């Protein structure tokens, strides 16, 4: 088919800020006339950036749905866009915003009004990956052939993702951010409890209602920067950083041997551009500028190469840029009564990690936490090539490995969904059903290529159950 232009929107609702990006994507079918369509993005361009808004709240625990919806509608109007003009998009809610009481209500509201898009709440782990991909850290690591780490420094958290030669090494998140102390009219109006304890432990006197002492706050942000350096193993780990992992999360694996770092998020501007505050150290009524300054001047961070991404605060999703419709048939296997399913995130096992059962298990174990936005596993699809698994014995070993690596899925309420490139879905589905005594619904489709970060729709069976329509949605980043 000839190239086609589609319009896409990315709506990003974060801890501190909410923003939209509209993009124009050029897609083209790269498959031959006799093959299943393989639509790829050949060009992308951001055509409109919204203003950046503080995320509206009704209370510390509740998002202001109506105000968020108004922001979106106003920005659509400013961009001269309507939902009918958009063919794809994504609504992603991250950070503390994803943990508000009515986060899902916000997602439903925006999805209903903005279009039929990918919608997702991203927990700390997945948010780390999304921001790193938005900053292009994975690509930099792949192109350089070394270890690059991204720190996405927002209002409430520092989301960290480490890549080696483009492959994810690990993720973590710390309660370090620019709005953990808020300042208005020269006075402190809010202090996050972990930051207050950190100040007290270091004899730094700060109180809500007191004058914002820049000298005291500089001492505090210097320690916060040291905690971040420690989390990257730039200095030996101590109990100091252990207290700051979000939701008692785990640190990055050791040893890291970092070659370079990138920064994204609102604080990043103050790291890359010392004069970004324009002389107003409390430009955004918080300590973001001071934290950026502290990281920039930290001796450990100075020893690591600093790479600058194309975007910092806007290192975010542009949209679900490609909706690739494909057909899986003849060798499929599926449990009845569970289709259609929609917007299921994909956990992809790379070809390199498919080489042994041990590597498959390690890949699944490393990625599974990415799909637990609230500590509980959401519905996922596990994808891989399967090209080397053609014999009966290979399929049996693969089935055993999948069962071992997907116990959390098997114990959940969701079906076990597998997406393969090689046409072994029926054989693998049969093996899984036998080994699981048909106690777990299994959906196994083939002839489909996906990547981690994609989302998949699987429709109701057609042609007497011989064929399943499948739609792959690929998130596109402005990097």
C-alpha positions in Angstrom: 0.0 0.0 0.0 1.2 3.6 -0.4 2.3 5.6 2.6 -0.5 6.9 4.8 -0.6 9.7 7.3 -2.3 9.2 10.6 -2.8 11.7 13.5 -2.0 10.6 17.0 -2.3 12.1 20.5 -0.4 11.4 23.7 -2.0 12.4 27.0 0.4 12.2 30.0 -1.0 12.7 33.5 1.8 12.7 36.0 2.4 13.4 39.7 3.0 17.1 39.1 2.1 17.9 35.5 -0.3 17.1 32.8 0.4 17.6 29.1 -0.6 16.6 25.6 1.4 16.1 22.4 -0.2 15.7 18.9 1.9 14.0 16.3 1.7 13.2 12.6 2.9 9.7 11.7 3.7 8.3 8.3 3.0 4.6 8.0 3.7 2.1 5.3 3.1 -1.6 4.6 6.5 -3.1 4.2 5.2 -6.6 3.5 4.9 -8.1 0.0 1.6 -8.4 -1.8 1.2 -12.0 -0.8 2.1 -11.6 2.9 0.3 -10.6 6.1 0.4 -6.8 6.3 3.4 -5.5 8.2 2.8 -1.8 8.9 5.7 0.3 10.1 6.3 3.9 11.0 8.6 5.5 8.5 8.4 9.1 9.8 7.1 10.9 12.8 6.7 14.6 13.6 5.3 16.4 16.7 2.9 19.0 15.3 1.6 20.5 18.6 2.9 20.7 22.2 0.3 21.7 24.8 1.0 23.9 27.7 2.3 22.1 30.8 -0.3 22.2 33.6 0.0 21.2 37.2 -2.1 18.1 37.6 -5.5 19.2 39.1 -6.5 17.7 42.4 -9.6 17.8 44.5 -7.7 16.6 47.5 -4.3 14.9 48.1 -6.0 11.6 47.3 -8.4 12.5 44.5 -7.8 13.8 40.9 -10.0 16.5 39.6 -11.6 14.6 36.7 -13.6 17.5 35.3 -10.6 19.9 35.4 -8.4 17.3 33.7 -11.1 16.8 31.0 -11.4 20.5 30.5 -7.6 20.8 30.0 -7.7 18.1 27.4 -10.7 19.7 25.6 -9.1 23.1 25.6 -5.9 21.8 24.2 -7.7 19.9 21.5 -9.4 23.1 20.5 -6.0 25.0 20.5 -4.5 22.4 18.3 -7.5 22.5 15.9 -8.0 18.8 16.6 -11.2 16.8 17.2 -11.4 13.1 18.3 -12.7 12.2 14.8 -9.4 13.5 13.3 -7.3 11.2 15.3 -6.6 7.6 14.3 -4.5 6.6 17.3 -3.2 7.7 20.7 -2.4 6.9 24.2 -3.5 8.1 27.7 -0.9 7.2 30.3 -1.2 8.1 33.9 1.9 7.9 36.0 3.6 8.5 39.4 1.5 9.4 42.4 -1.4 10.3 40.0 -1.7 6.6 39.1 -2.2 5.8 42.8 -5.0 8.3 43.4 -8.4 6.9 44.3 -10.1 7.7 41.0 -7.2 7.2 38.5 -9.2 4.6 36.6 -12.2 7.0 36.4 -9.9 9.6 34.8 -8.7 7.1 32.3 -12.2 6.0 31.3 -13.4 9.5 31.0 -10.5 10.6 28.7 -10.6 7.4 26.7 -14.4 7.9 26.1 -14.0 11.5 25.1 -10.7 11.6 23.3 -10.9 8.4 21.3 -10.5 4.6 21.4 -6.8 4.5 22.4 -4.4 2.6 24.6 -5.1 3.5 28.2 -2.8 2.5 31.0 -1.8 3.3 34.6 2.0 2.9 34.9 3.4 1.8 38.2 6.9 2.9 39.2 8.6 0.1 37.2 6.8 0.6 33.9 7.0 4.4 34.3 10.8 4.0 34.5 10.8 2.2 31.2 8.4 4.6 29.5 10.4 7.7 30.5 13.7 6.0 29.5 12.3 5.1 26.1 10.9 8.7 25.8 14.4 10.0 26.5 15.8 7.6 24.0 18.1 6.1 26.6 17.5 2.5 25.3 18.5 3.6 21.8 21.6 5.5 23.0 22.7 2.4 24.9 22.2 0.2 21.9 24.0 2.5 19.5 26.9 3.0 21.9 27.1 -0.6 23.0 27.4 0.2 26.7 25.5 0.8 29.9 23.4 4.0 30.0 21.0 4.9 32.8 18.1 7.3 32.7 16.9 9.2 35.8 13.4 10.6 35.2 13.1 13.3 37.9 9.6 14.4 38.5 7.7 16.1 41.3 7.4 13.1 43.6 9.7 10.4 42.4 13.0 9.5 40.6 12.2 6.7 38.1 15.4 4.9 37.0 16.0 2.5 34.2 19.4 1.0 33.3 20.2 -0.4 29.8 23.1 -2.4 28.5 23.5 -2.4 24.7 19.8 -1.6 24.5 18.7 -4.4 26.8 16.9 -3.5 30.0 19.1 -4.4 33.0 16.7 -3.2 35.7 14.5 -0.5 37.0 13.9 1.2 40.4 12.2 4.2 41.8 13.0 6.5 44.7 10.9 9.0 46.6 13.2 11.9 45.5 11.5 14.7 43.5 11.2 18.4 43.0 7.9 19.0 44.7 8.5 17.1 47.9 8.9 20.5 49.4 6.6 23.2 48.2 7.2 26.9 48.6 4.8 29.8 48.1 5.5 33.5 48.7 8.8 32.6 50.3 7.3 30.2 52.9 7.3 26.4 53.0 3.8 25.0 52.6 4.5 21.3 52.3 7.2 18.8 53.3 7.0 15.1 52.4 7.5 13.0 55.5 10.6 11.2 54.3 12.2 14.5 53.4 11.3 16.0 56.8 13.0 13.0 58.6 16.0 13.3 56.3 16.3 17.0 57.3 15.9 16.3 61.0 18.5 13.5 60.9 21.0 15.9 59.4 20.2 18.8 61.7 18.6 20.8 58.9 15.9 23.0 60.3 12.9 23.3 58.0 9.2 23.5 59.0 5.9 24.0 57.2 5.0 27.7 57.6 8.6 28.8 58.1 10.6 31.0 55.7 12.3 29.0 52.9 16.0 29.2 53.8 17.8 28.7 50.6 21.0 27.7 52.4 19.3 25.0 54.4 17.4 23.7 51.4 20.7 23.5 49.4 22.2 21.4 52.1 19.1 19.1 51.9 19.1 18.8 48.1 22.8 18.0 48.2 22.0 15.0 50.4 19.1 14.1 48.1 21.6 14.1 45.1 23.9 11.9 47.1 21.1 9.4 47.6 20.5 9.2 43.9 24.3 8.7 43.3 24.2 5.9 45.8 21.2 4.3 44.1 23.3 4.0 40.9 26.2 2.5 42.9 28.4 5.5 42.1 29.1 5.3 45.9 28.7 2.3 48.2 25.1 1.7 49.2 24.0 2.4 52.7 20.9 2.6 54.8 20.4 6.2 53.6 19.2 5.2 50.1 17.4 2.1 51.4 14.8 4.3 53.1 13.9 6.1 49.9 12.8 3.3 47.6 9.2 3.8 46.6 6.8 1.2 48.1 9.8 -0.6 49.7 11.0 -1.4 46.2 14.3 -3.1 45.2 17.5 -1.3 44.1 19.1 -1.8 40.7 21.2 -4.9 40.3 24.9 -4.8 41.1 27.5 -4.2 39.7 26.2 -1.6 37.2 29.4 -0.2 35.8 27.6 2.8 34.3 29.1 4.5 31.2 26.7 7.3 30.9 23.5 8.9 32.3 20.6 10.7 30.8 18.0 12.8 32.7 14.4 13.5 31.9 11.4 15.0 33.8 10.9 18.5 35.1 14.0 18.6 37.2 16.2 17.6 34.2 16.0 21.1 32.7 17.8 22.5 35.7 20.5 19.9 35.3 21.2 20.6 31.7 20.6 24.3 31.8 21.9 26.1 34.9 20.1 29.3 34.0 16.7 27.6 33.5 15.3 29.2 36.7 16.0 32.7 35.3 17.2 33.8 38.7 14.1 32.6 40.5 15.2 29.6 42.5 11.6 28.8 43.4 10.3 29.3 39.9 7.8 26.5 40.2 7.1 27.0 43.9 9.2 24.0 44.8 12.8 22.8 45.2 13.1 21.4 41.7 15.7 24.0 40.6 17.8 23.4 43.8 17.7 19.6 43.3 18.8 20.0 39.7 21.6 22.2 40.8 22.7 19.7 43.4 22.8 16.8 40.9 24.7 18.9 38.4 27.3 19.8 41.0 27.5 16.3 42.6 31.1 15.0 42.3 30.0 11.4 41.5 27.6 12.4 38.8 30.4 14.6 37.3 32.5 11.5 36.9 30.0 9.8 34.6 29.4 11.0 31.0 26.2 13.0 30.8 24.1 12.6 27.6 21.3 15.0 26.8 18.1 13.6 25.3 16.1 15.4 22.6 13.4 15.9 25.3 13.5 16.3 29.0 10.2 17.3 30.6 8.4 16.1 27.5 10.1 12.8 27.3 6.8 11.1 27.1 4.6 9.1 24.9 3.5 10.6 21.6 0.8 8.0 21.0 -0.1 4.5 20.1 1.3 5.3 16.6 0.7 2.1 14.8 -2.4 0.0 15.0 -1.3 -3.0 13.0 -4.1 -5.4 12.2 -3.0 -9.0 11.6 -4.6 -12.4 11.4 -3.7 -15.4 13.4 -5.2 -18.6 12.1 -5.0 -22.4 11.4 -2.5 -23.2 14.2 -4.1 -21.2 17.0 -5.3 -22.4 20.4 -7.7 -20.6 22.6 -10.1 -21.0 25.5 -13.7 -20.0 24.6 -15.5 -17.3 26.5 -12.5 -15.0 27.1 -12.5 -13.1 23.8 -12.4 -10.3 22.8 -9.7 -8.8 24.9 -8.4 -5.3 24.5 -5.3 -3.2 25.4 -3.3 -6.0 26.9 0.4 -5.0 27.5 3.0 -7.2 26.0 5.9 -8.8 27.9 8.4 -9.7 25.1 11.2 -12.3 25.4 13.9 -11.3 23.0 15.5 -13.8 20.5 18.7 -13.6 22.5 16.9 -14.5 25.7 15.1 -17.5 24.1 18.3 -19.5 23.7 17.9 -21.4 27.0 15.1 -22.1 29.5 17.2 -20.3 32.1 17.4 -17.1 30.1 13.7 -17.3 29.3 12.9 -17.5 33.0 15.4 -14.7 33.9 13.8 -12.4 31.3 10.3 -13.1 32.6 11.3 -12.6 36.2 13.0 -9.3 35.3 10.1 -7.9 33.4 7.1 -9.2 35.4 7.3 -6.3 38.0 6.8 -3.8 35.2 3.2 -4.9 34.9 2.2 -4.4 38.6 1.1 -0.8 38.7 -0.5 -1.2 42.1 1.5 -4.2 43.4 -0.9 -6.7 41.7 -0.1 -8.2 38.3 -2.4 -6.9 35.5 -3.4 -8.9 32.5 -0.5 -9.4 30.1 0.5 -11.2 27.0 3.8 -13.0 26.8 5.4 -12.9 23.4 8.5 -14.5 21.7 9.7 -15.7 18.4 9.7 -19.5 19.0 11.6 -20.1 15.8 14.0 -22.7 17.3 11.2 -24.6 19.0 10.0 -27.0 16.2 10.4 -30.5 17.7 8.0 -32.2 20.1 10.6 -32.1 22.8 11.3 -28.4 22.2 7.7 -27.5 22.6 7.4 -29.6 25.8 10.4 -27.9 27.4 9.1 -24.5 26.3 5.7 -25.3 27.9 7.4 -26.3 31.2 9.5 -23.1 31.1 6.4 -20.9 30.5 4.5 -22.6 33.4 7.4 -22.1 35.7 8.0 -18.5 34.7 4.3 -17.4 34.6 3.1 -18.7 38.0 1.7 -15.3 38.9 -0.4 -15.2 35.7 -1.6 -18.8 36.3 -2.6 -18.0 39.9 -4.4 -14.8 38.7 -7.9 -14.4 37.3 -6.6 -13.7 33.8 -6.1 -16.2 31.0 -2.5 -17.2 30.0 -2.0 -15.3 26.7 0.9 -16.3 24.5 1.9 -14.5 21.2 4.4 -16.2 18.9 5.9 -15.5 15.5 6.5 -19.2 14.6 3.4 -21.2 13.8 3.5 -23.5 16.9 0.6 -22.0 18.8 -1.6 -25.1 18.5 1.1 -27.5 19.6 2.2 -25.2 22.5 -1.4 -24.5 23.5 -2.1 -28.2 23.6 1.0 -28.9 25.7 0.1 -26.2 28.2 -3.5 -27.4 28.5 -2.3 -31.0 29.2 0.4 -29.9 31.7 -2.1 -27.6 33.5 -4.8 -30.2 33.5 -7.0 -27.7 31.6 -7.4 -25.8 34.9 -6.2 -22.5 33.4 -7.6 -20.8 30.2 -4.9 -20.6 27.6 -4.9 -18.3 24.5 -2.1 -19.0 22.1 -1.8 -17.2 18.8 1.0 -17.2 16.2 2.2 -15.4 13.1 2.4 -12.2 15.2 5.5 -10.1 16.0 5.4 -7.8 19.0 7.8 -6.0 21.3 7.8 -5.1 24.9 5.8 -1.9 25.4 3.3 -2.9 22.7 -0.4 -3.5 23.4 -2.5 -6.1 21.8 -6.2 -6.7 21.0 -7.5 -10.2 20.2 -10.9 -10.3 18.7 -13.6 -12.9 18.7 -13.0 -15.9 16.5 -14.2 -15.8 12.9 -14.5 -18.4 10.1 -15.7 -21.1 12.4 -13.1 -20.5 15.1 -10.2 -21.0 12.7 -9.0 -17.4 12.7 -8.5 -14.6 15.3 -8.2 -11.0 14.3 -5.3 -9.3 16.2 -4.4 -5.7 16.5 -1.0 -4.6 17.7 -0.6 -1.1 19.1 2.9 0.3 19.3 3.7 3.2 21.6 5.7 5.9 19.8 8.0 8.2 21.7 9.2 11.7 21.0 12.9 10.9 21.2 
